[in-house]
Amino acid sequence: MSHSSVTSRARAARSGGSQHLVHECTFITRLTTLHNCYNLGVAANMISFRTPHAVFILLLLLSGTLCTASLIPFMGVYIVEILGKDPWMISLYAMLTLSLTVVVNRIYGEWIDNGRRIAPLILTSILAFGFALCAMLVFKTYAVLIFICAPCFALSNAAVSTMYSFGHLSAEQNGWDIARYNSYLRATTSLGWMIAPAVTFLIAGAFGASYVMISALVLTAVWATLWWMVMPRDFVKQSRIKDPSTDGGNLSGNAKAMWTAAGVCLLFSLAHSATTSSLP
């Protein structure tokens, strides 16, 4: 082999190695750019979560959850010990309130999907909750509880899911990370249920049942104040243009699975409500 051929092969090898090194550097540069863009996007979402509007939405949900969660577990004790009724009457009240809550939730959901303003729906629930508390303070009778308070409490219970929908829609319209913000909404609801029942029975044991209603009225005033500060009066769900290629038209093919899932959720809710009511 001649010296010139060896030299040419060495040059070709060096040239190929240089090109491979250039490709590797270009690939690394692109990965770094993508990583930086991802970090900027995450940072932007985290900054959005720290805005006062995002925090006040969580506080609005927390105040509403504290209000409803302060009364739901206490009603069994109120019916038996304060009104002097038999325990089976707790079931009558619970089933009536639960059934009305399901109906109101469905109506509210259809109204929101059809572009109805959300602020009046939440305000109606707040006013209904306050009115029911005033009725319980003035008229300590089972009839008032069934015919007046139960429908009002059903309206207030529907406000929690409505505020959750408001938070979810706010995340969509403001460009926040929807999955992350939904986790904050769920954690806020759980926090309200962790705090309210314990404080309610502490107040009832120390001061009496009437002070439970009074403290709930104070929380209702906080709830209404946050509604006034946070809720945009013209906030509606933004309509979306359906894509005919992805729109299934109907859900008849998945109807059995959906009804099964709905039945499981209903049984779970019934078990949870029955356990919560009977524990005190």
Phi, psi and omega per residue, in radians:
M1 nan 2.343 -3.075
S2 -1.387 2.784 -3.134
H3 -1.139 -0.588 -3.127
S4 -1.182 -0.666 3.132
S5 -1.185 -0.677 3.107
V6 -1.109 -0.738 3.141
T7 -1.124 -0.721 -3.141
S8 -1.140 -0.693 3.109
R9 -1.141 -0.669 3.116
A10 -1.137 -0.732 3.100
R11 -1.107 -0.716 3.124
A12 -1.108 -0.698 3.121
A13 -1.114 -0.754 3.130
R14 -1.123 -0.670 3.137
S15 -1.146 -0.750 3.106
G16 -1.122 -0.689 3.109
G17 -1.130 -0.673 3.124
S18 -1.132 -0.753 3.119
Q19 -1.114 -0.681 3.111
H20 -1.121 -0.691 3.116
L21 -1.134 -0.661 3.112
V22 -1.122 -0.740 3.114
H23 -1.084 -0.735 3.124
E24 -1.103 -0.742 3.131
C25 -1.118 -0.697 3.106
T26 -1.118 -0.720 3.124
F27 -1.112 -0.766 3.130
I28 -1.120 -0.684 3.118
T29 -1.111 -0.714 3.118
R30 -1.146 -0.728 3.095
L31 -1.074 -0.717 3.123
T32 -1.103 -0.711 3.128
T33 -1.114 -0.787 3.112
L34 -1.097 -0.702 3.135
H35 -1.109 -0.727 3.121
N36 -1.149 -0.693 3.105
C37 -1.116 -0.694 3.106
Y38 -1.110 -0.754 3.123
N39 -1.094 -0.674 3.100
L40 -1.131 -0.683 3.115
G41 -1.153 -0.743 3.094
V42 -1.101 -0.738 3.124
A43 -1.086 -0.689 3.126
A44 -1.104 -0.732 3.113
N45 -1.145 -0.702 3.132
M46 -1.129 -0.659 3.091
I47 -1.117 -0.685 3.132
S48 -1.071 -0.669 -3.129
F49 -1.172 -0.391 -3.114
R50 -1.584 0.057 3.096
T51 -1.249 2.628 3.137
P52 -0.996 -0.621 -3.110
H53 -1.088 -0.766 3.139
A54 -1.143 -0.701 -3.137
V55 -1.194 -0.716 -3.103
F56 -1.214 -0.498 3.041
I57 -1.111 -0.742 3.089
L58 -1.124 -0.678 3.105
L59 -1.166 -0.647 3.070
L60 -1.070 -0.791 3.107
L61 -1.131 -0.698 -3.140
L62 -1.120 -0.752 3.142
S63 -1.115 -0.750 3.101
G64 -1.139 -0.692 3.102
T65 -1.152 -0.692 3.095
L66 -1.069 -0.704 3.137
C67 -1.115 -0.922 -3.087
T68 -1.211 -0.681 -3.118
A69 -1.257 -0.321 3.111
S70 -1.336 -0.365 -3.095
L71 -1.816 -0.618 -3.016
I72 -1.025 -0.883 3.137
P73 -1.237 -0.417 -3.056
F74 -1.416 -0.292 -3.013
M75 -1.140 -0.550 3.087
G76 -1.099 -0.796 3.079
V77 -1.116 -0.691 -3.125
Y78 -1.112 -0.760 -3.096
I79 -1.183 -0.733 -3.052
V80 -1.413 -0.851 -3.002
E81 -1.546 -0.658 -3.093
I82 -1.516 -0.829 -3.141
L83 -1.493 -0.273 3.100
G84 1.247 0.555 -3.117
K85 -1.701 2.900 3.102
D86 -1.261 2.660 -3.112
P87 -1.044 -0.495 -3.119
W88 -1.143 -0.373 3.098
M89 -1.221 -0.328 3.014
I90 -1.112 -0.721 -3.140
S91 -1.105 -0.694 3.122
L92 -1.086 -0.806 3.119
Y93 -1.120 -0.772 -3.087
A94 -1.121 -0.766 -3.138
M95 -1.150 -0.677 3.118
L96 -1.139 -0.817 -3.132
T97 -1.116 -0.741 -3.133
L98 -1.123 -0.753 -3.133
S99 -1.117 -0.761 3.115
L100 -1.164 -0.607 3.103
T101 -1.107 -0.729 3.110
V102 -1.076 -0.760 -3.134
V103 -1.117 -0.808 -3.118
V104 -1.145 -0.693 3.103
N105 -1.048 -0.720 3.139
R106 -1.162 -0.747 3.135
I107 -1.118 -0.812 3.112
Y108 -1.043 -0.738 -3.137
G109 -1.094 -0.725 3.107
E110 -1.151 -0.715 3.120
W111 -1.098 -0.733 3.128
I112 -1.132 -0.749 3.125
D113 -1.128 -0.493 3.141
N114 -1.547 0.134 3.058
G115 1.598 0.251 3.107
R116 -1.251 2.529 3.116
R117 -1.136 2.403 -3.050
I118 -1.455 -0.565 -3.059
A119 -0.996 -0.824 3.125
P120 -1.096 -0.538 3.135
L121 -1.154 -0.787 3.127
I122 -1.190 -0.683 3.112
L123 -1.095 -0.710 3.086
T124 -1.036 -0.722 3.121
S125 -1.150 -0.698 3.123
I126 -1.107 -0.816 -3.140
L127 -1.123 -0.672 3.117
A128 -1.136 -0.685 3.127
F129 -1.139 -0.794 3.111
G130 -1.109 -0.691 3.125
F131 -1.126 -0.712 3.123
A132 -1.124 -0.692 3.105
L133 -1.107 -0.764 3.104
C134 -1.081 -0.688 3.109
A135 -1.129 -0.674 3.113
M136 -1.190 -0.565 3.113
L137 -1.262 -0.623 -3.059
V138 -1.540 -0.785 -3.056
F139 -2.013 1.785 3.135
K140 -1.619 1.178 3.125
T141 -2.279 2.665 -3.134
Y142 -1.226 -0.563 -3.136
A143 -1.121 -0.746 3.096
V144 -1.119 -0.660 3.127
L145 -1.089 -0.696 -3.074
I146 -1.357 -0.830 -2.965
F147 -1.568 -0.354 -3.114
I148 -2.020 -0.913 -3.023
C149 -1.266 -0.701 -3.103
A150 -1.056 -0.833 3.068
P151 -1.092 -0.656 3.137
C152 -1.172 -0.719 3.108
F153 -1.180 -0.537 3.051
A154 -1.111 -0.715 3.066
L155 -1.089 -0.742 -3.122
S156 -1.210 -0.618 3.101
N157 -1.117 -0.628 3.119
A158 -1.178 -0.366 -3.128
A159 -1.163 -0.514 -3.114
V160 -1.126 -0.843 3.106
S161 -1.165 -0.558 3.109
T162 -1.178 -0.727 3.093
M163 -1.171 -0.593 3.057
Y164 -1.105 -0.744 3.082
S165 -1.110 -0.670 3.095
F166 -1.072 -0.747 3.094
G167 -1.136 -0.723 3.114
H168 -1.109 -0.793 3.133
L169 -1.161 -0.611 3.079
S170 -1.111 -0.681 3.094
A171 -1.110 -0.690 3.112
E172 -1.139 -0.799 -3.039
Q173 -1.329 -0.405 3.132
N174 -1.701 -0.012 3.098
G175 1.320 0.434 3.102
W176 -1.414 2.911 3.046
D177 -1.246 1.890 -2.990
I178 -1.139 -0.770 -3.116
A179 -1.099 -0.736 -3.132
R180 -1.183 -0.739 -3.119
Y181 -1.217 -0.594 3.041
N182 -1.067 -0.648 3.093
S183 -1.141 -0.618 3.053
Y184 -1.144 -0.693 3.109
L185 -1.117 -0.754 3.119
R186 -1.139 -0.721 3.126
A187 -1.127 -0.646 3.118
T188 -1.139 -0.747 3.096
T189 -1.092 -0.757 3.115
S190 -1.112 -0.657 3.119
L191 -1.095 -0.733 3.103
G192 -1.069 -0.692 3.131
W193 -1.303 -0.396 3.051
M194 -1.293 -0.602 -3.021
I195 -1.563 -0.870 -2.921
A196 -1.064 -0.891 -3.104
P197 -1.048 -0.712 -3.134
A198 -1.111 -0.770 -3.139
V199 -1.175 -0.629 -3.141
T200 -1.061 -0.850 -3.125
F201 -1.255 -0.479 3.035
L202 -1.133 -0.761 3.105
I203 -1.158 -0.737 -3.129
A204 -1.108 -0.705 3.140
G205 -1.253 -0.556 -3.082
A206 -1.544 -0.617 -3.001
F207 -2.181 -0.382 -3.125
G208 2.034 2.907 -3.053
A209 -1.177 -0.561 -3.118
S210 -1.087 -0.598 -3.137
Y211 -1.279 -0.361 3.008
V212 -1.132 -0.772 3.116
M213 -1.151 -0.688 -3.131
I214 -1.150 -0.765 3.106
S215 -1.131 -0.610 3.077
A216 -1.170 -0.605 3.068
L217 -1.143 -0.663 3.076
V218 -1.097 -0.756 3.089
L219 -1.112 -0.608 3.095
T220 -1.117 -0.667 3.084
A221 -1.116 -0.690 3.081
V222 -1.136 -0.730 3.114
W223 -1.040 -0.812 3.139
A224 -1.140 -0.653 3.112
T225 -1.116 -0.773 3.111
L226 -1.146 -0.641 3.063
W227 -1.040 -0.758 3.135
W228 -1.110 -0.615 -3.101
M229 -1.421 -0.605 -2.920
V230 -1.739 -0.761 -2.936
M231 -1.289 2.087 2.939
P232 -1.193 2.288 -3.022
R233 -1.183 -0.445 -3.088
D234 -1.879 0.347 -3.097
F235 -1.256 2.193 3.110
V236 -2.382 2.851 3.037
K237 -1.296 2.220 -3.141
Q238 -1.280 2.277 -3.132
S239 -1.266 2.567 3.130
R240 -2.033 2.527 3.079
I241 -1.450 2.124 -3.114
K242 -1.328 2.428 3.087
D243 -1.584 2.023 -3.112
P244 -1.027 -0.504 -3.111
S245 -1.253 -0.423 -3.125
T246 -1.904 -0.163 -3.123
D247 -1.418 2.113 -3.101
G248 -1.363 -0.184 -3.138
G249 1.457 -1.000 3.071
N250 -2.553 2.981 -3.083
L251 -1.956 0.511 -3.082
S252 -1.112 -0.556 -3.140
G253 -1.181 -0.521 -3.129
N254 -1.860 0.259 -3.054
A255 -1.090 -0.752 -3.104
K256 -1.105 -0.771 3.135
A257 -1.152 -0.665 -3.138
M258 -1.182 -0.736 3.106
W259 -1.148 -0.628 3.086
T260 -1.118 -0.788 3.111
A261 -1.116 -0.695 3.112
A262 -1.124 -0.701 3.104
G263 -1.116 -0.702 3.098
V264 -1.105 -0.766 3.120
C265 -1.109 -0.675 3.123
L266 -1.132 -0.794 3.128
L267 -1.113 -0.679 3.103
F268 -1.103 -0.749 3.133
S269 -1.144 -0.706 3.102
L270 -1.098 -0.765 3.127
A271 -1.111 -0.728 3.135
H272 -1.133 -0.767 -3.121
S273 -1.157 -0.741 -3.141
A274 -1.126 -0.725 3.130
T275 -1.161 -0.764 -3.134
T276 -1.092 -0.673 -3.122
S277 -1.288 -0.574 -3.043
S278 -1.530 -0.370 -3.087
L279 -1.058 -0.784 3.130
P280 -1.094 nan nan
